[in-house]
Amino acid sequence: MVDLNLLVTCGDSFSCGSGLPHKDCFEKSYAGLMAEYKNVPQLVLGRAGCCNFTIWLQIKHAVDRVTANHKPFNLITMTNASRTVWFKPGQQKPMGTEPNIQHLNYKDYPPYDTHTPELWRRDIPVNTDNSMQSETLSNLDTFFDQDVKASWPQFENHEPDARLRILRDWVGDFFSFDIKNEYDLGVLLMGHLLMKTNNIPHLFMGHQPDFAKLVPEENYENIDWGWFSQRYPDPKGTGHCDYTGHQLVFEKLKAKVDAQWQ
């Protein structure tokens, strides 16, 4: 019997319960329901908009830092390959500095940001200088589209338009989803191996058939967030799912979590 005492949640917006009411975004997400079911606290390292590289950094943090005082189960949501990571202007790190989530920009994203009502604003899970951007590439187009009434504080507050236009043009001219997807699967596989080497029980979730071929069945569950979001859309219209969607995902995960918890 493994005496686990913490559920660590890594991932993107779904790991943060985006789309749920602020008061329930952690507690009633699939991961919050799992923590309640297992009667352990939850540590959310996830952040909306994260690419798979920064999800890997979350995994590394859970292994390198969290295990010092806890015996965690790691629950990881994978994301789409059409995302990337870079440093803000003038905040690149010296050569040889190991990337980690103590660089990741949390403060411009819900539920950690100032746009989240203070009563329900969540504490940023690490001490970070917020120098590292990690974003969905399609947001670059909507940022420059005057017809889109969206707010992008992660861009507006830090990034000169010229830099973002260069990045957008690079995406249009050079970016290959298929190549990036191979890179992403490789970096997530490193996360699996790191957790296996350190005997940390874990479960990846996402719609990644190629990844499923590379890891033991106990460490992967096919969760197609697009499917759940279309059938159980959140009332805010953010493209995520409602309470029912999270409950159904939780139910799908239970058997594989239970198998490793015992």
Secondary structure by P-SEA (a helix, b strand, c coil): cccccbbbbbcccccccccccccccccccaaaaaaaaacbbbbbcccccccaaaaaaaaaaaaaccccccbbbbbbbbbbcccccccccccccccccccccccccccccccccccccccccccccccccccccccccaaaaaaaccccccccccccccccaaaaaaaaaaaaccccaaaaaaaaaaaaaaaaaaaaaaccccccccccaaaaacccccccccccaaaaaaacccccccccccaaaaaaaaaaaaaaaaaaac
